[in-house]
């Protein structure tokens, strides 16, 4: 790729964008991203991007639909301004839980979002810990899917005692918890649960020994924190000495921070793919930055180097 590296961002997570640019050692591209008086999203690039290798950083956090629209319009503006290549850098990909139909007459929203990003003009996507890895297949363009488990595991190795057990909060997260277990040299426990309704979690049973140990619940996201709180209660009943949650995406929807504060959870490790909500208790929350990881991935894509080395 011979074009200049230029990076733009929407309004979803300016601090993360600044941190990424600090790692890259180059300024953000100048752009106007806001709203017209009628409420429509307004975008104008204030840089010449003709022939450039353009990256657009935008997390799909709350308000999700507005930030998605910003992303689409920035991509469209860059395409119409003759950018040579456009990469959508999406630290948090929204609608990822809607990757399949669970009943009749439902949309598959994750696929629709993928279609929109491709139709807007993106040439590739860079993202972190999709809730369902199969979403990669929804795109007809290349997807570089980064994992945050190594970051979380390194943080736990530095700040947690040796006697730990990695806990998968459900059967679907066993592979993630197993990778975490290997990287931390810990044991493994698995909680069985079911969802009787939307955002409702019901714990059934647990396999594994957590008595007298530090139990680390490993998940890809914390949304309402219902899963975490339910799992933490069970772990405390089974004799866990300390309970920690480690997740990539800290959505912290609704009253999640209050629920965590009242729960037996001692600490929560989350990456900064999403900014923390402005309200709610944060004493238990420890943020781990993904800026160096994303900056390295951006530079490797720009130079047409392998991304696989980042997974080790």
N, C-alpha and C positions, 0 to 999 in steps of 0.2 A: 504494500500500500504506500504510494508516494505522496498522498495528500497530507496536508497539515492536520495535526491533532487539535480539534476544537471541542470543548465540552460546554454544554448548556444544562440548565436545571429549571425545573418548575418550582412551585412554592411549597411542595409537600414537606421537604426536609432540608432546608438551606444549610443547617449546621453540618450535616453529613456531607453535603456537596462541597462545602468549604474545606472539611477535613480531607476529603479525597483529593482536592486540588492542591492542598498543602503537601500531601504525599507525592503528587505528580510534579510539584514545583512549577506550576503554570497557572495563570489566572483563569477564572471562569469566563466563558463567552458572554458578551453583553447582550441582554435581551429584555424586552418589556413583556412581562407575564402578569396579567391582572384581569380586571373585568370592565366591560362597558357598563354604562349607566343602566342599561336594560337587563343586567344580570348575566349576559353572555360572556364567555371567556374570551379574553383578548391576548393575542400573541404577536410579537414583532421582533425578529432577530436584528440586532444592531451591529452585526459583524458580517463581512463577506465570507460565505462558506463555499463558494464555487470550487469544486474539486477537492474539498476537505474531507477528512475522516471524522465524522461528527458523532459524538456520544451525548445522549440525553438522559440525565439522571432524574428519576422520579419514582418515589415510593407511592404505592396506591393505598395510602392510609386515609383516615377520616378527615374531611369528607371525600369518600372514595370516588364517587362519580365525577366530582369536580376535578380531582387530581388526575383521573384517567383522561378526562377531556383535555386538560392542559398538555398531557403527554402526547396525545394524538395530534393536537394542533402544532406543537413544536416540531414533531416529526414531519408533518405535512409542510410546514414552513421551510424546513431544511431541504426537503425533497424538491420543492418548487424553486428553491434558490440554488439548485444544481449541486448539492453536496454529493461527493463521490460515493460515500457509504454512510449509513446511519445505523447506529447501535443503540437500542433502548436499554438503558441500565435501570433495572427494576428491582431494588433490594427486597421489596415485599410485593408479591403478586397477589392482588385481591381476587375475590371470587373463586379462589382455589379449592374451597370446600364444596363448591357446586360443580364438580367435575364429572358427575354422572347423575342420572335420574334415579331418585329414590321412590318415586311414585308417578302415576300418570299425569300428563299435562304439565310437566315441569320443564324449564329450560335447562340447557347445559351452559351455564354462564361462563365458565372458564374457557370453553371453546369459543364462545362469541367474542370475549375479550381478545383472545389470540387472533381471531379473524380481523378485528378492528385494528390491532397493532400492525398486522401485515398489510391491510388495505391502506393504512395511513402512509406507508412507505418505508417502514423499518426493514433493514437488511439482515439484522440479527438481533438477538436478545441476550442480555446478561442478567441473571437473577440469582437469588440465594434461597435455598431450601424451599422448593415448591411443596405445598402440602401433599400433593399427589404427583409423584415423578412422571406419571403417564401424561401429564399436561404438556411435557416437552413435545409429545407427538401431535398435539393440537396445532402446532406451528408448521408452516411450510417453509420456514427460514431457519437457519442454524440457531440453536439455543445453547448457551454456556451456563450450565447449572452448577453453581458453587455450593459447597457444604460448609456450614458453620460449626459442625461437631468438633473438628480439630481445635478451633478457637476456644470453645467451651471446655473441652477436655484439658487444654493447657492451663486455663484459668483455674479449674478445679484442682489440678495437680499442684499448683502454687499455693492455693488458699484453703484446701481441705485436708483433714487428717487422713492417715493412710488407710484406716479401716472404713472403707466406703463400699456401697453397693449401688449399681446403676439400676434404676427402676423404670420399666416401660409402663406407662399409664394405660395401655391397651395392647391388644394383640398386633395391631397394625404398626405399632412403633417399635417392635422387637428388634428389627434390623438396625435402627438408629441407636437404640440402647446398647446393642451388642457392640457396635463400633465404638461407642463411648466407653464401654467396659474394657475393651481391648486397649484403648489409648490411655486409660487410667489404671489398668491392672487391677480392676475391682471384680466383684462378683455380680450376678444378675438376678433380678426379681421381675416378675411379670404380673400385672394386675389385669384381671378380666372385668370388663364393664359392658354396659349396653346403654343406648340412648333411646329412652321411651318417647322422647319428643325433642323438638328443636332446642338446642342449647341446654338440654337436661341430661345429666349423667347419673347412672346408677351402678355402683360397684357390686360385683358379684363375689369374687374370690381373688386370692393372691398366691402365687407360687414363688418360693424363695425365702431366705432367712435374712431379716433385717434387725433382729434383736441386738441392742448394744452397738449398732453401727450408724454411720452417717448415710442416710438414704438420699440419693440424688435422682429426682424425677426428671427424666430426659424427654423432651417433647419438641415439636417444631414450632408451635406457637401457643401463646397464652391469650385466649380471647376473653371469655367471661370469667375464667378461673374456676369454673365449677368443677371441671375434671381434677384440677390441682387440689382444691380444697377437700374433695371427696377422697382422693388418693392419700392425702396427708393424714386425714382422720384414721384411715385404715393402717397406715404405716405407724402412727403413734400407738394405736391399739396393739400392734405386733411388736412393740418395744424398740422402735428406732430411736436412737439417742438424739440425733439431729436430722432435720428434714430440709433439703435444699431443692429448689426447682431450677433446671437449666433448660432454657428454650431460646430458639433463634429469634422469633418475632414476638415482641411484647406489645400485642394489640391493646390489652387492658381495657376492653369495652365495658360500657355501663359502669357498675360499681365494683369492678374486678379488683382495683387497688384496695378498697375497703375490705373486700372479702379475704384477700391475701393477708391483710393486716390483722384480721380477727382469727385467721386459721393457725394451725400448728406449724406452718412453714416458717423456718428461721430466716432463710435468705432466698432471693431469686436472682439468678444470673440470666441476663437477656442481652442480646446484641442490639445495636442502635440502628437496625434497618428501619425502625419506626420511632419517631420522637415520643418521649413520654408524655402522657396527657398532662395538661396544666394543673389539674386538680386531683386531690387524693393523696393519701399517705405514701411516701416513697422510701421510708427508712429501711425497708427490707430489700430494696431494689439495687442491684449492682449492674451497671451498663458496661458492655464490652464492645469496643468499636470494630466495625468491619471495614473501615476506611482503607487501611493498608491492603487488605485482601482485594477489595474492589479496584483500588488504584493499580495494583499489580496486574490484575486481570485486564483492565483497560489498556495498559501499556503493552501487554502481551498480544492482545487482539490487534492493536494498532501496528505492531511490528510483525504480525503473522507468526507468532510463536505459540508453542503448545500451552494449553490451559491445564492439561492433566497434571503437571507438576505441582499445581496448587492443592491437589487433593491428598498429597502425602502427609 
